[in-house]
Amino acid sequence: MRVCSRLTWVLVGLFAVRLVIMLPLYLAGEVAWLGITKIALGWPAYIVAIAIMGFMLSVGRTPVEGPEQA
């Protein structure tokens, strides 16, 4: 359960970074910079987030509980 929560926080962090960077550009009307950041924070950022999540899954330790412990 903890590993899944941490994986979710990786995606929340990605969306928070996108919001913090792109919202001021949108409000300022900076169309060119908004397009550049949209591309940079699109698929490349998702690939980095998936790589981080894959690393977290490979390192994460989830104990297996038997029926008598549950």
mmJSON file of the N, C-alpha and C atoms, coordinates in Angstrom:
{"data_MODEL":{"atom_site":{
"group_PDB":["ATOM","ATOM","ATOM","ATOM","ATOM","ATOM","ATOM","ATOM","ATOM","ATOM","ATOM","ATOM","ATOM","ATOM","ATOM","ATOM","ATOM","ATOM","ATOM","ATOM","ATOM","ATOM","ATOM","ATOM","ATOM","ATOM","ATOM","ATOM","ATOM","ATOM","ATOM","ATOM","ATOM","ATOM","ATOM","ATOM","ATOM","ATOM","ATOM","ATOM","ATOM","ATOM","ATOM","ATOM","ATOM","ATOM","ATOM","ATOM","ATOM","ATOM","ATOM","ATOM","ATOM","ATOM","ATOM","ATOM","ATOM","ATOM","ATOM","ATOM","ATOM","ATOM","ATOM","ATOM","ATOM","ATOM","ATOM","ATOM","ATOM","ATOM","ATOM","ATOM","ATOM","ATOM","ATOM","ATOM","ATOM","ATOM","ATOM","ATOM","ATOM","ATOM","ATOM","ATOM","ATOM","ATOM","ATOM","ATOM","ATOM","ATOM","ATOM","ATOM","ATOM","ATOM","ATOM","ATOM","ATOM","ATOM","ATOM","ATOM","ATOM","ATOM","ATOM","ATOM","ATOM","ATOM","ATOM","ATOM","ATOM","ATOM","ATOM","ATOM","ATOM","ATOM","ATOM","ATOM","ATOM","ATOM","ATOM","ATOM","ATOM","ATOM","ATOM","ATOM","ATOM","ATOM","ATOM","ATOM","ATOM","ATOM","ATOM","ATOM","ATOM","ATOM","ATOM","ATOM","ATOM","ATOM","ATOM","ATOM","ATOM","ATOM","ATOM","ATOM","ATOM","ATOM","ATOM","ATOM","ATOM","ATOM","ATOM","ATOM","ATOM","ATOM","ATOM","ATOM","ATOM","ATOM","ATOM","ATOM","ATOM","ATOM","ATOM","ATOM","ATOM","ATOM","ATOM","ATOM","ATOM","ATOM","ATOM","ATOM","ATOM","ATOM","ATOM","ATOM","ATOM","ATOM","ATOM","ATOM","ATOM","ATOM","ATOM","ATOM","ATOM","ATOM","ATOM","ATOM","ATOM","ATOM","ATOM","ATOM","ATOM","ATOM","ATOM","ATOM","ATOM","ATOM","ATOM","ATOM","ATOM","ATOM","ATOM","ATOM","ATOM","ATOM","ATOM","ATOM","ATOM","ATOM"],
"id":[1,2,3,4,5,6,7,8,9,10,11,12,13,14,15,16,17,18,19,20,21,22,23,24,25,26,27,28,29,30,31,32,33,34,35,36,37,38,39,40,41,42,43,44,45,46,47,48,49,50,51,52,53,54,55,56,57,58,59,60,61,62,63,64,65,66,67,68,69,70,71,72,73,74,75,76,77,78,79,80,81,82,83,84,85,86,87,88,89,90,91,92,93,94,95,96,97,98,99,100,101,102,103,104,105,106,107,108,109,110,111,112,113,114,115,116,117,118,119,120,121,122,123,124,125,126,127,128,129,130,131,132,133,134,135,136,137,138,139,140,141,142,143,144,145,146,147,148,149,150,151,152,153,154,155,156,157,158,159,160,161,162,163,164,165,166,167,168,169,170,171,172,173,174,175,176,177,178,179,180,181,182,183,184,185,186,187,188,189,190,191,192,193,194,195,196,197,198,199,200,201,202,203,204,205,206,207,208,209,210],
"type_symbol":["N","C","C","N","C","C","N","C","C","N","C","C","N","C","C","N","C","C","N","C","C","N","C","C","N","C","C","N","C","C","N","C","C","N","C","C","N","C","C","N","C","C","N","C","C","N","C","C","N","C","C","N","C","C","N","C","C","N","C","C","N","C","C","N","C","C","N","C","C","N","C","C","N","C","C","N","C","C","N","C","C","N","C","C","N","C","C","N","C","C","N","C","C","N","C","C","N","C","C","N","C","C","N","C","C","N","C","C","N","C","C","N","C","C","N","C","C","N","C","C","N","C","C","N","C","C","N","C","C","N","C","C","N","C","C","N","C","C","N","C","C","N","C","C","N","C","C","N","C","C","N","C","C","N","C","C","N","C","C","N","C","C","N","C","C","N","C","C","N","C","C","N","C","C","N","C","C","N","C","C","N","C","C","N","C","C","N","C","C","N","C","C","N","C","C","N","C","C","N","C","C","N","C","C","N","C","C","N","C","C"],
"label_atom_id":["N","CA","C","N","CA","C","N","CA","C","N","CA","C","N","CA","C","N","CA","C","N","CA","C","N","CA","C","N","CA","C","N","CA","C","N","CA","C","N","CA","C","N","CA","C","N","CA","C","N","CA","C","N","CA","C","N","CA","C","N","CA","C","N","CA","C","N","CA","C","N","CA","C","N","CA","C","N","CA","C","N","CA","C","N","CA","C","N","CA","C","N","CA","C","N","CA","C","N","CA","C","N","CA","C","N","CA","C","N","CA","C","N","CA","C","N","CA","C","N","CA","C","N","CA","C","N","CA","C","N","CA","C","N","CA","C","N","CA","C","N","CA","C","N","CA","C","N","CA","C","N","CA","C","N","CA","C","N","CA","C","N","CA","C","N","CA","C","N","CA","C","N","CA","C","N","CA","C","N","CA","C","N","CA","C","N","CA","C","N","CA","C","N","CA","C","N","CA","C","N","CA","C","N","CA","C","N","CA","C","N","CA","C","N","CA","C","N","CA","C","N","CA","C","N","CA","C","N","CA","C","N","CA","C","N","CA","C","N","CA","C","N","CA","C"],
"label_alt_id":[null,null,null,null,null,null,null,null,null,null,null,null,null,null,null,null,null,null,null,null,null,null,null,null,null,null,null,null,null,null,null,null,null,null,null,null,null,null,null,null,null,null,null,null,null,null,null,null,null,null,null,null,null,null,null,null,null,null,null,null,null,null,null,null,null,null,null,null,null,null,null,null,null,null,null,null,null,null,null,null,null,null,null,null,null,null,null,null,null,null,null,null,null,null,null,null,null,null,null,null,null,null,null,null,null,null,null,null,null,null,null,null,null,null,null,null,null,null,null,null,null,null,null,null,null,null,null,null,null,null,null,null,null,null,null,null,null,null,null,null,null,null,null,null,null,null,null,null,null,null,null,null,null,null,null,null,null,null,null,null,null,null,null,null,null,null,null,null,null,null,null,null,null,null,null,null,null,null,null,null,null,null,null,null,null,null,null,null,null,null,null,null,null,null,null,null,null,null,null,null,null,null,null,null,null,null,null,null,null,null],
"label_comp_id":["MET","MET","MET","ARG","ARG","ARG","VAL","VAL","VAL","CYS","CYS","CYS","SER","SER","SER","ARG","ARG","ARG","LEU","LEU","LEU","THR","THR","THR","TRP","TRP","TRP","VAL","VAL","VAL","LEU","LEU","LEU","VAL","VAL","VAL","GLY","GLY","GLY","LEU","LEU","LEU","PHE","PHE","PHE","ALA","ALA","ALA","VAL","VAL","VAL","ARG","ARG","ARG","LEU","LEU","LEU","VAL","VAL","VAL","ILE","ILE","ILE","MET","MET","MET","LEU","LEU","LEU","PRO","PRO","PRO","LEU","LEU","LEU","TYR","TYR","TYR","LEU","LEU","LEU","ALA","ALA","ALA","GLY","GLY","GLY","GLU","GLU","GLU","VAL","VAL","VAL","ALA","ALA","ALA","TRP","TRP","TRP","LEU","LEU","LEU","GLY","GLY","GLY","ILE","ILE","ILE","THR","THR","THR","LYS","LYS","LYS","ILE","ILE","ILE","ALA","ALA","ALA","LEU","LEU","LEU","GLY","GLY","GLY","TRP","TRP","TRP","PRO","PRO","PRO","ALA","ALA","ALA","TYR","TYR","TYR","ILE","ILE","ILE","VAL","VAL","VAL","ALA","ALA","ALA","ILE","ILE","ILE","ALA","ALA","ALA","ILE","ILE","ILE","MET","MET","MET","GLY","GLY","GLY","PHE","PHE","PHE","MET","MET","MET","LEU","LEU","LEU","SER","SER","SER","VAL","VAL","VAL","GLY","GLY","GLY","ARG","ARG","ARG","THR","THR","THR","PRO","PRO","PRO","VAL","VAL","VAL","GLU","GLU","GLU","GLY","GLY","GLY","PRO","PRO","PRO","GLU","GLU","GLU","GLN","GLN","GLN","ALA","ALA","ALA"],
"label_asym_id":["A","A","A","A","A","A","A","A","A","A","A","A","A","A","A","A","A","A","A","A","A","A","A","A","A","A","A","A","A","A","A","A","A","A","A","A","A","A","A","A","A","A","A","A","A","A","A","A","A","A","A","A","A","A","A","A","A","A","A","A","A","A","A","A","A","A","A","A","A","A","A","A","A","A","A","A","A","A","A","A","A","A","A","A","A","A","A","A","A","A","A","A","A","A","A","A","A","A","A","A","A","A","A","A","A","A","A","A","A","A","A","A","A","A","A","A","A","A","A","A","A","A","A","A","A","A","A","A","A","A","A","A","A","A","A","A","A","A","A","A","A","A","A","A","A","A","A","A","A","A","A","A","A","A","A","A","A","A","A","A","A","A","A","A","A","A","A","A","A","A","A","A","A","A","A","A","A","A","A","A","A","A","A","A","A","A","A","A","A","A","A","A","A","A","A","A","A","A","A","A","A","A","A","A","A","A","A","A","A","A"],
"label_entity_id":["1","1","1","1","1","1","1","1","1","1","1","1","1","1","1","1","1","1","1","1","1","1","1","1","1","1","1","1","1","1","1","1","1","1","1","1","1","1","1","1","1","1","1","1","1","1","1","1","1","1","1","1","1","1","1","1","1","1","1","1","1","1","1","1","1","1","1","1","1","1","1","1","1","1","1","1","1","1","1","1","1","1","1","1","1","1","1","1","1","1","1","1","1","1","1","1","1","1","1","1","1","1","1","1","1","1","1","1","1","1","1","1","1","1","1","1","1","1","1","1","1","1","1","1","1","1","1","1","1","1","1","1","1","1","1","1","1","1","1","1","1","1","1","1","1","1","1","1","1","1","1","1","1","1","1","1","1","1","1","1","1","1","1","1","1","1","1","1","1","1","1","1","1","1","1","1","1","1","1","1","1","1","1","1","1","1","1","1","1","1","1","1","1","1","1","1","1","1","1","1","1","1","1","1","1","1","1","1","1","1"],
"label_seq_id":[1,1,1,2,2,2,3,3,3,4,4,4,5,5,5,6,6,6,7,7,7,8,8,8,9,9,9,10,10,10,11,11,11,12,12,12,13,13,13,14,14,14,15,15,15,16,16,16,17,17,17,18,18,18,19,19,19,20,20,20,21,21,21,22,22,22,23,23,23,24,24,24,25,25,25,26,26,26,27,27,27,28,28,28,29,29,29,30,30,30,31,31,31,32,32,32,33,33,33,34,34,34,35,35,35,36,36,36,37,37,37,38,38,38,39,39,39,40,40,40,41,41,41,42,42,42,43,43,43,44,44,44,45,45,45,46,46,46,47,47,47,48,48,48,49,49,49,50,50,50,51,51,51,52,52,52,53,53,53,54,54,54,55,55,55,56,56,56,57,57,57,58,58,58,59,59,59,60,60,60,61,61,61,62,62,62,63,63,63,64,64,64,65,65,65,66,66,66,67,67,67,68,68,68,69,69,69,70,70,70],
"pdbx_PDB_ins_code":[null,null,null,null,null,null,null,null,null,null,null,null,null,null,null,null,null,null,null,null,null,null,null,null,null,null,null,null,null,null,null,null,null,null,null,null,null,null,null,null,null,null,null,null,null,null,null,null,null,null,null,null,null,null,null,null,null,null,null,null,null,null,null,null,null,null,null,null,null,null,null,null,null,null,null,null,null,null,null,null,null,null,null,null,null,null,null,null,null,null,null,null,null,null,null,null,null,null,null,null,null,null,null,null,null,null,null,null,null,null,null,null,null,null,null,null,null,null,null,null,null,null,null,null,null,null,null,null,null,null,null,null,null,null,null,null,null,null,null,null,null,null,null,null,null,null,null,null,null,null,null,null,null,null,null,null,null,null,null,null,null,null,null,null,null,null,null,null,null,null,null,null,null,null,null,null,null,null,null,null,null,null,null,null,null,null,null,null,null,null,null,null,null,null,null,null,null,null,null,null,null,null,null,null,null,null,null,null,null,null],
"Cartn_x":[0.817,0.0,0.861,1.954,2.832,3.493,3.883,4.531,3.557,2.325,1.319,1.073,1.074,0.895,2.058,3.257,4.426,4.415,3.946,3.843,2.849,1.767,0.784,1.369,2.194,2.808,3.775,4.375,5.237,4.408,3.243,2.379,1.819,1.477,0.998,2.09,3.319,4.44,4.619,4.465,4.582,3.513,2.278,1.207,1.37,1.895,2.126,3.207,4.262,5.32,4.765,3.963,3.359,2.481,1.698,0.814,1.607,2.624,3.418,4.153,4.597,5.344,4.422,3.377,2.569,1.483,0.949,-0.117,0.343,1.486,1.92,2.168,2.678,2.887,1.559,0.567,-0.765,-1.385,-1.289,-1.879,-1.163,0.137,0.904,0.733,0.121,-0.085,1.169,2.106,3.352,3.115,2.594,2.182,3.383,4.457,5.627,6.247,6.459,7.044,6.101,4.822,3.839,3.905,4.046,4.176,5.438,6.54,7.816,7.73,7.18,7.085,6.067,5.026,4.043,4.692,5.552,6.263,7.262,8.032,9.062,8.455,7.308,6.682,5.607,5.567,4.617,5.222,5.412,5.921,7.29,8.239,9.529,9.39,8.545,8.353,7.653,6.697,6.028,7.006,7.906,8.899,9.794,10.199,11.009,10.205,8.94,8.097,7.915,7.729,7.576,8.878,10.015,11.305,11.479,11.105,11.185,10.255,9.043,8.091,8.584,9.192,9.761,10.874,11.723,12.785,12.191,11.168,10.538,9.904,9.32,8.722,9.784,10.922,11.96,12.651,12.706,13.376,12.403,11.135,10.133,9.977,9.791,9.613,8.181,7.436,6.071,6.007,5.815,5.764,4.528,4.738,3.635,3.082,1.792,1.145,0.325,0.437,-0.35,-1.746,-2.639,-4.021,-4.135,-3.184,-3.265,-2.88,-2.123,-1.721,-2.725,-3.542,-4.471,-5.678],
"Cartn_y":[-1.194,0.0,1.259,1.237,2.404,2.667,1.599,1.752,2.388,1.95,2.515,3.986,4.344,5.748,6.591,6.078,6.815,6.942,5.907,5.981,7.063,7.175,8.208,9.594,9.74,11.038,11.462,10.492,10.833,11.522,10.974,11.594,12.927,13.026,14.298,15.354,14.973,15.897,16.366,15.442,15.803,16.824,16.577,17.513,18.845,18.825,20.07,20.906,20.259,20.977,21.587,20.81,21.329,22.544,22.478,23.585,24.831,24.653,25.788,26.473,25.707,26.288,26.836,26.099,26.467,27.508,27.551,28.503,29.955,30.333,31.727,32.075,31.126,31.379,31.57,30.788,30.918,32.267,32.637,33.903,35.114,34.967,36.059,36.119,35.109,35.099,34.75,34.088,33.682,32.386,32.525,31.361,30.509,31.14,30.385,29.584,30.237,29.534,28.47,28.733,27.752,26.507,26.686,25.539,24.744,25.446,24.766,23.967,24.577,23.859,22.727,22.907,21.823,20.596,20.823,19.709,19.101,19.958,19.464,18.749,19.213,18.61,17.594,17.216,16.209,14.824,14.187,12.814,12.649,13.561,13.366,13.319,14.174,14.172,12.897,12.41,11.154,9.98,9.977,8.9,8.919,10.11,10.22,9.74,10.131,9.702,8.189,7.595,6.138,5.445,6.02,5.44,5.496,6.611,6.739,5.733,5.595,4.653,3.215,2.895,1.558,1.272,2.274,2.111,1.904,2.678,2.534,1.155,0.631,-0.702,-1.788,-1.614,-2.642,-2.637,-1.492,-1.392,-1.598,-1.277,-1.341,-2.737,-2.8,-4.067,-4.137,-5.079,-5.292,-6.675,-6.742,-8.054,-8.844,-10.127,-11.01,-11.604,-11.366,-11.863,-13.094,-14.102,-15.302,-15.109,-16.071,-15.944,-15.895,-16.525,-16.529,-15.174,-14.35,-13.032,-11.948,-12.191,-11.155,-10.994],
"Cartn_z":[0.0,0.0,0.0,0.754,0.805,-0.534,-1.207,-2.507,-3.492,-3.49,-4.397,-4.082,-2.828,-2.452,-2.954,-2.834,-3.32,-4.836,-5.52,-6.973,-7.381,-6.638,-6.922,-6.715,-5.683,-5.419,-6.524,-7.21,-8.344,-9.427,-9.722,-10.729,-10.241,-8.974,-8.424,-8.549,-8.278,-8.422,-9.857,-10.803,-12.211,-12.596,-12.204,-12.541,-11.808,-10.594,-9.86,-10.549,-11.011,-11.728,-13.008,-13.726,-14.958,-14.663,-13.603,-13.244,-12.863,-12.039,-11.562,-12.713,-13.69,-14.8,-15.886,-16.219,-17.383,-17.089,-15.892,-15.587,-15.712,-15.155,-15.348,-16.822,-17.586,-19.012,-19.726,-19.36,-19.956,-19.611,-18.343,-17.908,-18.503,-18.784,-19.379,-20.89,-21.473,-22.906,-23.704,-23.076,-23.737,-24.511,-25.716,-26.487,-26.909,-27.335,-27.793,-26.646,-25.521,-24.375,-23.83,-23.897,-23.443,-24.321,-25.616,-26.514,-26.259,-26.019,-25.744,-24.449,-23.398,-22.124,-22.194,-23.002,-23.152,-23.784,-24.763,-25.381,-24.396,-23.721,-22.793,-21.591,-21.118,-19.943,-20.328,-21.581,-22.042,-21.937,-23.096,-23.11,-22.461,-22.655,-21.961,-20.441,-19.897,-18.438,-17.979,-18.777,-18.427,-18.461,-19.418,-19.494,-18.262,-17.836,-16.613,-15.407,-15.311,-14.184,-14.192,-15.36,-15.44,-15.057,-15.438,-15.041,-13.525,-12.925,-11.461,-10.801,-11.341,-10.771,-10.928,-12.054,-12.248,-11.259,-11.02,-10.024,-8.638,-8.309,-6.991,-6.83,-7.904,-7.828,-7.689,-8.338,-8.257,-6.902,-6.254,-4.957,-3.804,-4.017,-2.948,-2.384,-1.112,-0.423,0.098,-0.424,0.044,0.667,1.985,2.625,2.183,2.001,1.631,2.921,3.146,4.35,4.011,4.833,4.642,5.18,4.945,5.409,6.934,7.646,9.101,9.684,8.95,9.441,9.064,8.082,7.592,8.467],
"occupancy":[1.0,1.0,1.0,1.0,1.0,1.0,1.0,1.0,1.0,1.0,1.0,1.0,1.0,1.0,1.0,1.0,1.0,1.0,1.0,1.0,1.0,1.0,1.0,1.0,1.0,1.0,1.0,1.0,1.0,1.0,1.0,1.0,1.0,1.0,1.0,1.0,1.0,1.0,1.0,1.0,1.0,1.0,1.0,1.0,1.0,1.0,1.0,1.0,1.0,1.0,1.0,1.0,1.0,1.0,1.0,1.0,1.0,1.0,1.0,1.0,1.0,1.0,1.0,1.0,1.0,1.0,1.0,1.0,1.0,1.0,1.0,1.0,1.0,1.0,1.0,1.0,1.0,1.0,1.0,1.0,1.0,1.0,1.0,1.0,1.0,1.0,1.0,1.0,1.0,1.0,1.0,1.0,1.0,1.0,1.0,1.0,1.0,1.0,1.0,1.0,1.0,1.0,1.0,1.0,1.0,1.0,1.0,1.0,1.0,1.0,1.0,1.0,1.0,1.0,1.0,1.0,1.0,1.0,1.0,1.0,1.0,1.0,1.0,1.0,1.0,1.0,1.0,1.0,1.0,1.0,1.0,1.0,1.0,1.0,1.0,1.0,1.0,1.0,1.0,1.0,1.0,1.0,1.0,1.0,1.0,1.0,1.0,1.0,1.0,1.0,1.0,1.0,1.0,1.0,1.0,1.0,1.0,1.0,1.0,1.0,1.0,1.0,1.0,1.0,1.0,1.0,1.0,1.0,1.0,1.0,1.0,1.0,1.0,1.0,1.0,1.0,1.0,1.0,1.0,1.0,1.0,1.0,1.0,1.0,1.0,1.0,1.0,1.0,1.0,1.0,1.0,1.0,1.0,1.0,1.0,1.0,1.0,1.0,1.0,1.0,1.0,1.0,1.0,1.0,1.0,1.0,1.0,1.0,1.0,1.0],
"B_iso_or_equiv":[0.0,0.0,0.0,0.0,0.0,0.0,0.0,0.0,0.0,0.0,0.0,0.0,0.0,0.0,0.0,0.0,0.0,0.0,0.0,0.0,0.0,0.0,0.0,0.0,0.0,0.0,0.0,0.0,0.0,0.0,0.0,0.0,0.0,0.0,0.0,0.0,0.0,0.0,0.0,0.0,0.0,0.0,0.0,0.0,0.0,0.0,0.0,0.0,0.0,0.0,0.0,0.0,0.0,0.0,0.0,0.0,0.0,0.0,0.0,0.0,0.0,0.0,0.0,0.0,0.0,0.0,0.0,0.0,0.0,0.0,0.0,0.0,0.0,0.0,0.0,0.0,0.0,0.0,0.0,0.0,0.0,0.0,0.0,0.0,0.0,0.0,0.0,0.0,0.0,0.0,0.0,0.0,0.0,0.0,0.0,0.0,0.0,0.0,0.0,0.0,0.0,0.0,0.0,0.0,0.0,0.0,0.0,0.0,0.0,0.0,0.0,0.0,0.0,0.0,0.0,0.0,0.0,0.0,0.0,0.0,0.0,0.0,0.0,0.0,0.0,0.0,0.0,0.0,0.0,0.0,0.0,0.0,0.0,0.0,0.0,0.0,0.0,0.0,0.0,0.0,0.0,0.0,0.0,0.0,0.0,0.0,0.0,0.0,0.0,0.0,0.0,0.0,0.0,0.0,0.0,0.0,0.0,0.0,0.0,0.0,0.0,0.0,0.0,0.0,0.0,0.0,0.0,0.0,0.0,0.0,0.0,0.0,0.0,0.0,0.0,0.0,0.0,0.0,0.0,0.0,0.0,0.0,0.0,0.0,0.0,0.0,0.0,0.0,0.0,0.0,0.0,0.0,0.0,0.0,0.0,0.0,0.0,0.0,0.0,0.0,0.0,0.0,0.0,0.0,0.0,0.0,0.0,0.0,0.0,0.0],
"pdbx_formal_charge":[null,null,null,null,null,null,null,null,null,null,null,null,null,null,null,null,null,null,null,null,null,null,null,null,null,null,null,null,null,null,null,null,null,null,null,null,null,null,null,null,null,null,null,null,null,null,null,null,null,null,null,null,null,null,null,null,null,null,null,null,null,null,null,null,null,null,null,null,null,null,null,null,null,null,null,null,null,null,null,null,null,null,null,null,null,null,null,null,null,null,null,null,null,null,null,null,null,null,null,null,null,null,null,null,null,null,null,null,null,null,null,null,null,null,null,null,null,null,null,null,null,null,null,null,null,null,null,null,null,null,null,null,null,null,null,null,null,null,null,null,null,null,null,null,null,null,null,null,null,null,null,null,null,null,null,null,null,null,null,null,null,null,null,null,null,null,null,null,null,null,null,null,null,null,null,null,null,null,null,null,null,null,null,null,null,null,null,null,null,null,null,null,null,null,null,null,null,null,null,null,null,null,null,null,null,null,null,null,null,null],
"auth_seq_id":[1,1,1,2,2,2,3,3,3,4,4,4,5,5,5,6,6,6,7,7,7,8,8,8,9,9,9,10,10,10,11,11,11,12,12,12,13,13,13,14,14,14,15,15,15,16,16,16,17,17,17,18,18,18,19,19,19,20,20,20,21,21,21,22,22,22,23,23,23,24,24,24,25,25,25,26,26,26,27,27,27,28,28,28,29,29,29,30,30,30,31,31,31,32,32,32,33,33,33,34,34,34,35,35,35,36,36,36,37,37,37,38,38,38,39,39,39,40,40,40,41,41,41,42,42,42,43,43,43,44,44,44,45,45,45,46,46,46,47,47,47,48,48,48,49,49,49,50,50,50,51,51,51,52,52,52,53,53,53,54,54,54,55,55,55,56,56,56,57,57,57,58,58,58,59,59,59,60,60,60,61,61,61,62,62,62,63,63,63,64,64,64,65,65,65,66,66,66,67,67,67,68,68,68,69,69,69,70,70,70],
"auth_comp_id":["MET","MET","MET","ARG","ARG","ARG","VAL","VAL","VAL","CYS","CYS","CYS","SER","SER","SER","ARG","ARG","ARG","LEU","LEU","LEU","THR","THR","THR","TRP","TRP","TRP","VAL","VAL","VAL","LEU","LEU","LEU","VAL","VAL","VAL","GLY","GLY","GLY","LEU","LEU","LEU","PHE","PHE","PHE","ALA","ALA","ALA","VAL","VAL","VAL","ARG","ARG","ARG","LEU","LEU","LEU","VAL","VAL","VAL","ILE","ILE","ILE","MET","MET","MET","LEU","LEU","LEU","PRO","PRO","PRO","LEU","LEU","LEU","TYR","TYR","TYR","LEU","LEU","LEU","ALA","ALA","ALA","GLY","GLY","GLY","GLU","GLU","GLU","VAL","VAL","VAL","ALA","ALA","ALA","TRP","TRP","TRP","LEU","LEU","LEU","GLY","GLY","GLY","ILE","ILE","ILE","THR","THR","THR","LYS","LYS","LYS","ILE","ILE","ILE","ALA","ALA","ALA","LEU","LEU","LEU","GLY","GLY","GLY","TRP","TRP","TRP","PRO","PRO","PRO","ALA","ALA","ALA","TYR","TYR","TYR","ILE","ILE","ILE","VAL","VAL","VAL","ALA","ALA","ALA","ILE","ILE","ILE","ALA","ALA","ALA","ILE","ILE","ILE","MET","MET","MET","GLY","GLY","GLY","PHE","PHE","PHE","MET","MET","MET","LEU","LEU","LEU","SER","SER","SER","VAL","VAL","VAL","GLY","GLY","GLY","ARG","ARG","ARG","THR","THR","THR","PRO","PRO","PRO","VAL","VAL","VAL","GLU","GLU","GLU","GLY","GLY","GLY","PRO","PRO","PRO","GLU","GLU","GLU","GLN","GLN","GLN","ALA","ALA","ALA"],
"auth_asym_id":["A","A","A","A","A","A","A","A","A","A","A","A","A","A","A","A","A","A","A","A","A","A","A","A","A","A","A","A","A","A","A","A","A","A","A","A","A","A","A","A","A","A","A","A","A","A","A","A","A","A","A","A","A","A","A","A","A","A","A","A","A","A","A","A","A","A","A","A","A","A","A","A","A","A","A","A","A","A","A","A","A","A","A","A","A","A","A","A","A","A","A","A","A","A","A","A","A","A","A","A","A","A","A","A","A","A","A","A","A","A","A","A","A","A","A","A","A","A","A","A","A","A","A","A","A","A","A","A","A","A","A","A","A","A","A","A","A","A","A","A","A","A","A","A","A","A","A","A","A","A","A","A","A","A","A","A","A","A","A","A","A","A","A","A","A","A","A","A","A","A","A","A","A","A","A","A","A","A","A","A","A","A","A","A","A","A","A","A","A","A","A","A","A","A","A","A","A","A","A","A","A","A","A","A","A","A","A","A","A","A"],
"auth_atom_id":["N","CA","C","N","CA","C","N","CA","C","N","CA","C","N","CA","C","N","CA","C","N","CA","C","N","CA","C","N","CA","C","N","CA","C","N","CA","C","N","CA","C","N","CA","C","N","CA","C","N","CA","C","N","CA","C","N","CA","C","N","CA","C","N","CA","C","N","CA","C","N","CA","C","N","CA","C","N","CA","C","N","CA","C","N","CA","C","N","CA","C","N","CA","C","N","CA","C","N","CA","C","N","CA","C","N","CA","C","N","CA","C","N","CA","C","N","CA","C","N","CA","C","N","CA","C","N","CA","C","N","CA","C","N","CA","C","N","CA","C","N","CA","C","N","CA","C","N","CA","C","N","CA","C","N","CA","C","N","CA","C","N","CA","C","N","CA","C","N","CA","C","N","CA","C","N","CA","C","N","CA","C","N","CA","C","N","CA","C","N","CA","C","N","CA","C","N","CA","C","N","CA","C","N","CA","C","N","CA","C","N","CA","C","N","CA","C","N","CA","C","N","CA","C","N","CA","C","N","CA","C","N","CA","C","N","CA","C","N","CA","C","N","CA","C"],
"pdbx_PDB_model_num":[1,1,1,1,1,1,1,1,1,1,1,1,1,1,1,1,1,1,1,1,1,1,1,1,1,1,1,1,1,1,1,1,1,1,1,1,1,1,1,1,1,1,1,1,1,1,1,1,1,1,1,1,1,1,1,1,1,1,1,1,1,1,1,1,1,1,1,1,1,1,1,1,1,1,1,1,1,1,1,1,1,1,1,1,1,1,1,1,1,1,1,1,1,1,1,1,1,1,1,1,1,1,1,1,1,1,1,1,1,1,1,1,1,1,1,1,1,1,1,1,1,1,1,1,1,1,1,1,1,1,1,1,1,1,1,1,1,1,1,1,1,1,1,1,1,1,1,1,1,1,1,1,1,1,1,1,1,1,1,1,1,1,1,1,1,1,1,1,1,1,1,1,1,1,1,1,1,1,1,1,1,1,1,1,1,1,1,1,1,1,1,1,1,1,1,1,1,1,1,1,1,1,1,1,1,1,1,1,1,1]
}}}
